[in-house]
Amino acid sequence: MKIHYLAGFCDNRVENITYRSICSVKNNIDIERRLNMSELSTLLANQQGLLERLKVLDGVGAGRKKDEIAAVKNELQAMTAEADRLYSDSRDRLLDAIKKQRWFFIKNKPKVFLDRNTGYLWANLNHFPYCKKGGGGDYTEKEAAKVVQDFDGDGYADWKLPLFDTLRAIILDPSFPFREGGGDRIVNHRYWLYRTGKTVRCIDLDDNFYTKELKNGNILPYSPILVAGSTYADDVAADNKVYTEKERLQFTLDLFVRHELQPIFTDDSITELYHQVYVEIPKLMADLQTTLGKLSALIPLSETFDYHDFLGDYDMPAIDESIIQYYTAIQRWIGMLLEKLDEYERLKGDVIRNFNTLSLTLSKKYEADPNLTEAENSMLERRQRFFRQRFSLDMNQVKEKLLSVKEQADALEERLDDLDASDQSLTAWAALNAECRPSFSFIAENTAKIIKKALLKIEYFESHKKLVQESIALWQAWSDDYRVFKSTRRQELQHLCEDDAIEEEVWAAWYEDWQSLRQKIEEGMQPLIAWSLKELVLDENQEFVQGKLMDQLAAYKQQIDDFFLKERKGIYQKYVFQPGGDLQDKFAAESDLYKRTLAFQEAVSKVLFSCPKNEDRIVILKWAYPLWDLQIDAVLQFVADRSLDQISEKVLHDFADLKKRNYAAFLNDAAAYSKAQKEREKQYDSLMFKMRKELASKA
């Protein structure tokens, strides 16, 4: 293959410089080890056949074709192993070829060539105007700077004229591909420019590299961009004592691969080998991984992950009888699980990243709010921890658990190695062998459980993304609203009362009641989220039950807020100047709050009876019942704190009995349930009237 100069560059007599003239080697090929196109063709043909089978399986489903899918996966894994073998077998031949060659032209970057010793790119003089067009002679310093600046070196930047020592070093190399014309000339030209500091000078190749005062000459620029900021030249140097010869050669191979270069070797078979190994096989491997991804999509890992499938070549009785087999099996088992986990992460990478982004605020450590009490901070911290545990997809935690098991197996191996050198090794071995350890089958089962829980969480998010988004948004909204309640709304209440000269001890007591109710309502939010994550319950209209209940809880919360900001002051002003007015005020306020609780109870009851399943009704009743008794509890606590002997024991006993009403007995009969609810309401109003009457008569 001859090098042809660009038309009109110079009047050159060079006609026979070839790529093969880089250096001369014998074409001595080991036919048995040579990678050839037939092997790749076979792999590609097999892959195409499997893809066709996958199309059929995709429409059938994993459940009905489990054996066929397993067979396809086995074949794909065999193809991947074969591609890996072809890759490994080629490495030594490539390193040996790199050892024999310093200068590399690049098939996919024809305007440059590479120096193995430095990693520098040099302008390929077949494509670079090293002298003026039309035989116009040498460049001036200014002209040279412009040509170098305008050079499009296959997209690479940072082109510059070489230093004197750099230029001299490459010219003195007998294998330099552009030595031509006698002596040390480059492409039969004598004068070449180099830089020294900020100036440019000329070197005379016919006069023992004598430096001329002339500043006109030919130019051969280079770019260090591939190795900038690295120690590449030191790493590959023949006198480097840190690395072996293979390791030094590997640096050059890595440089080719990292920058996706396709080097041209003096041996065409090696050039072909490199192209197959680092161009065609990676493409094949990528295709195989894509195919495996399609297969994995047919069988969701968490649905088919049965750890027993991977225990076929583990002799568990023998493993449990031998310490050496025991730690070796654990190390191999954990290594296999981590590999499978990495593969799954690659397949679900977007899902995991999206989920982690969504739950980013949950991962932050909870910081106690000085406006909140210790109990309130504890409530919000528990809530955040609850959401973080359910909505965090930190796969590193899963890996850390698995690695912890492997590290314990490694430690066991190290202990045995240490005991081998002991003077009392037999006794020490016996003691080590007698130690209590979990069976290998239990370790396999439990580590598989750790992975499966994580995979199920990932797939839950993938199929319930909207629910997760809404749940996290709900957590944020409720937590922020409670902080607003503790600051802004408290100030609102304070200003409303101060405008009417109501004392702080009065409105502060109201706020304590308000705070107590709000905290109990807040505690009702988390169980609903937990239930919805466990199962999505639909009512008779196919509407989301937990969502309806959450809406009702939020509406109830708003009703309580409205009462204290809009109604509480008016009740106080009505009774403040009456005898026993403080007691009447309290009972009137609780009665008014009870009306709001009744509205909440009625709304929840409608949702309850819209559920077809009785067990769902029981869950709703169990969740809501403590909220329905809030005013009864408040009145009984108030009477106990004040030791109000004005109220008869019988009335208090009857009032306390209201909490004993068993609504669960009416869950299958909406009419009976409604009747029991109305009777309880009537009894509450009646007993409150009696208590207020007794208080008034004895005031």
C-alpha positions, 0 to 999 in steps of 0.5 A: 500500500503506497503513500500518496501525497496530496497533489501539489504539496511538493515535488517529491521523489518519494514513491515507495514508502509503504505502511509495511516499511514501518518495520520488517517482520516475518508473517509467522502465524499460529494457525491453531490460535488465529481468530478468524471470521468464521468463528465470529460468523457462527456466533452472529448466526446463533445470536440471530436465531435466538433473537427470532425465538425470543420474538415468539416467546415474548408473545407467549409469556414466561409462565407458559414457556419457562423451560424454553426461556431457560434454554435460550438463556443458557445458549446466550450465556454460552455465546457470551463465554465463547466471545470472552474466550476469543477476547482472552486468547488474542491478548498475548498476540496483540501485546507481542505485536505492539512490542515489535512496532513503535509507529502506528498509523490509525485506520479510523484516524488517517490524518495522524499516526502514533508514537508508542514510546510517548503516546504523542500523535503526529501529523500524517505527512500523507495528509498534512501540508508540511511544505508550501503547495506547488513547490513554493518552498519553506514556511516562514514562522508566521506561515507555519503557526497558521498552518498548524493552527488550521490543521484538522487532525481528525478532531484532535486539538493541541497541535504544536511544533516539537521541541528540538530534543523531541524532533531529534529523537524521532528522526534518529529512530531508524523505524520512523516511517517518513525517513527518506532521501538519504541521511536523516532527512524527512520525506527528502527535506532538509530544513524543519522547524522546531520551537524553543520557548516562545520562538521558532528556529530551524534544524538542518538534517544534512548538517548533523542537526545543526541549528540555523538562524533561519526561521524558514522550514518544513513543519511536522506538528504533534499533539500530546492530547491522548496522554496529557496529564498522565505518566504514560511515557514513564509507564511504558519506558523499557527501563521502568522497574515497576511494571513487567514487560506485559504490563508496559505493553498493556498501557499501549493497548489500553491507550488504543482501546480507550480512545477507540483507535484502530491501529495498523500493524505491520502484520495484516493478520494482527491488524485484522485480529485487533479489528475483530477483538476490539471492534467486532467482538465488543459489538457482538458482546453489546448485542448479546447483552441487549439480547439478554436484557430482552430475555430478562424482560420476559422473566422479572428477576424477583418473580423467578429468582429461586436460589435453589436453581443455583445450588446444583453444583454445591454439595451442601452436606460435604460443605458443612462437614469441611471448613475449607469447603465451607468458606470457599463455597460462601466466597463463591456463592456471594461472588455469584450473587453480586455478579447477578445483582450487578447485571440486574442493576444494569438492566434497571439502572434508569428505574433505580436512578429515577427512584433515588432521585425522587426519594432524595429528600428522604435520605437526608438525616432528620434534624430536630425542629426547635419549634416542636416538642420532643414527642413531635420531633420523634413523630416526624422522625419516625415518619421519615424513617418509615418512608425512607425504609420503603422508598430507598433503593440504595443497592449499596446497602444490599451489597454491603450485607452480602460483602459482610458475609463474604468478609466473614468467610475470608476471615475464617480462611485467614484464621485457618492460615494462621493456625497452620503455622501454630505448634499446636495446629492439631488442637487449634484445628479441632477447636476451630472445627468445633465452633458453631456456624450456620449451615451453608443452606441457611446462608444461601437462603438468607442471602437470597432473601436479602436480594429478593427484598431489594428486587421486589422493592425496585419492581414495585416502584416500576409498576407503581411509580405514580403511587410512590410519587404521591406518597412521597409528596404526601409525606412532604406536604403533611410534614411541612404543614405540621411545621406551619401549624407550630409556627404560623398558625399559632401566631394567627391564634395569638393575634386573633385573641390579643385583638380582643384582649384574651389572656395568654393563659387562655389561648395557650390552653386552646392551642394545647388542645388544638395541638393534641388533636392535630398530633393524633390526626397526624398519626393517622396518616402513616398507617394508611400509606403502609396499608396502600403499599401492602395492597391497593384496595378498590371499592365497588366503583373501582376507586382507590379506598386508601386515597379516599380515606386520606382525603377525608383525614385531610378534610378533618384536619382542616375542620379542626384548624378552622374551628380553633381559628374561626369558632373557638374565640366566639364560644369563649366570649359567650360563656366567659362572664357566666358563673362556671363559665370556664367549665361551660366553655370547655364542654361547649367547645368539645360538643362543637368539635364532636360535630366535626368528628361526626362528619368525619365518621360519616364520611369514613363510614361511606368509604367503609361500606363501599368496600366489598371485602369484610376484612377491609372494613375491619381494617378501616374501622380499626384505623378510624375508631381512635379518632372518633373517640377524641372528644369523649377522651378529652371530656373524661380527662378534663373532668378527672384533671379538675376533680369535678364532683358536680357531675354525678358518677352515673353520668360519667359512667354512662359517658365512658360507656360510649367508647365501648360501642362495638361497631364491628358487629354491624359491619355486614349491615349498613342500616344497623351500623347507621342506626348504632351510630345515630344512637351513639350521637344521641347519647353523646348529646344527651349526656353532654347536656346532663353534665352541663346542666349539673355544672350550671345547677351547682355553680 
